[in-house]
Amino acid sequence: MRIAVSGSIATDHLMTFPGRFADQLVADQLHTVSLSFLVDNLDVRRGGVGANIAFGMGQLGSSPILVGAAGSDFDEYRAWLDRHGVDTESVRISEVLHTARFVCTTDADHNQIGSFYTGAMSEARLIELKKVADRVGGLDLVLIGADDPEGMLRHTEECRTRSIPFAADFSQQIARMDGDEIRLLLDGATYLFSNEYEKGLIESKTGWSDAEILSRVGHRVTTLGARGVRIEAVGSDPIEVGCPEETAKVDPTGVGDAFRAGFLSGLTWGVGHERAAQVGCMLATLVIETKGTQEYQLRRSHFLDRFTKAYGHDAATQVQGHLA
């Protein structure tokens, strides 16, 4: 099963200021703020939802095809993804813009000042999925993740026109989309991914009830935080899968992306929705135990031991032959 993952590609530049922002602000001069903070450290991390999901699938041996836009500064990041089993040949490289970047400074009180530069991400709208499909011999599913909004709409329409199954996954972009756009992006999706809060926001913005949305998609996959995930489809009983026990809760960033990576990998293996969701929850647990979205290590024996403990021997037997 060939799965293309479209979505943002970005780097995070995270800095720490040892003082307090509040101490530097003068109440009667807030209309003309001009401040510079001397920071203690700089942590550069690879990110972007498309790249995060593709990385996780690559770790599991699922050979994902990453679709997105980056800048000429993408070479090192591309090499990293290539080494971890991701097909990056369909990433568009901008001739004029840098790769998207999030720059954030956190103070001693955990207040943050951040900026997000979209950069080359805006060129995702110029990518044609037909060229991707022709290159790899066809696509069985396209995950349309958070990206340039125009690009998300174009990919969705092209999937419908060319009868390519697609998964709708708006995540961060829900906040800036209106009801008409969301209705266009989800109608006819084979899978609709969201968390519980996003589920309610989708229903509020579209004006469609839970039942009506479910009638318009093949499957609705809703992540429930520490409670795991629920998978629903018309005419079927809901499937609910819990999360494995965590050894530590280090950093929740990228946990949703990891779940999607595991779930989509399970689809490529043909192990069914319940087992795919279990793989997703196991991978998400590894990510929450690690600082950074692509810094975890997937060791096959360790993964299987914990998977067996969480879901049983039969479940582990069904997935072990597919793990890289």
C-alpha positions, 0 to 999 in steps of 0.5 A: 500500500503506497501512502503519500503524506502531505503536510508542513515541513519546518524546523523549530528554533527554541531558546531559553531566557533565564529572566522574566519577560514581565520584568522588562516591560514598562507599562506606559511604553507598551505602545513602542516596545523594543526589546532584545533578550540574551538567551542561554541556549538554542535548541534546533529541532526538526518538525512539521506535521508532514515530516513528523508523520513520514518520519514515524512511518519510515521508522516502522518500515512503511516507506512513506512518500513525503509531499510538501515544500521546503527551501534550499536549506532543506539538504540536511533535513532531507538527508535525515529523512532519507536515512530513516526510510522516507521518500523525499523525492516529491518535496518541492524545493523553493528557489526563493524561500527558506523552509518554514520556521518556528522561532520561540523564546521561553522565559523563567516563568514559561511564558513564550514569545514566538513567531512562525515563518511560513516560507516555502510552505506557501508553495505546497499549492503548486504541487500536483499529486498526479506527478507523485502518483506517476513517479511511484506507480500509483497512490492508495491513500493521501494523508492531507495534513496541516499545510498551506491552506490553498495546498490542502484544498488543491490536494483534496480536490485533485484526490476527488477528481482522480479518485484517489482515497484521502485522509483529512487531517486539518489539526492546527489549520482548523483555527483559520479555516471557515465552515465552507473550507472545512466541509470541502476538505472532509466530504468524501474522506476515507478517514477524518482525523482529529482530537476531541477538541477539534472534533467539536470545532469541526462540528461547530464550524460546519454546522453538521452534526456528529452523525452527519459528518460520520455519514460523509466520511468512511471512518472518523478517528478521534484521539482522546489524549491519555484515554487513547483513540476511538474509531467510528464508521456508519453501521459498525460498533465504535472501536476504542483502544487505550494507550500503553503505560508511560515511563515518563511524560517528557514532551507532548509535542508531536504525539498526535503525529506519531499516532497517525504514523503508527495508524497509517503504517498499520493500514499499509500492513493490512492488520485492521483498524484496531491493531493499527490504532494500537501501533499508533498508540504505542508509537505516540507513547514513545514520543511523549517519553522523548523531548522532540518530535523526531528524537525517539529511537524505535528498537524492534525488540523494545517496541514488541515487548511493550506492545505485548505488555499493553495489548497481548501476545496475539496482537504482537504476533500479528504486527511483529513480521511487519516491523522494520 
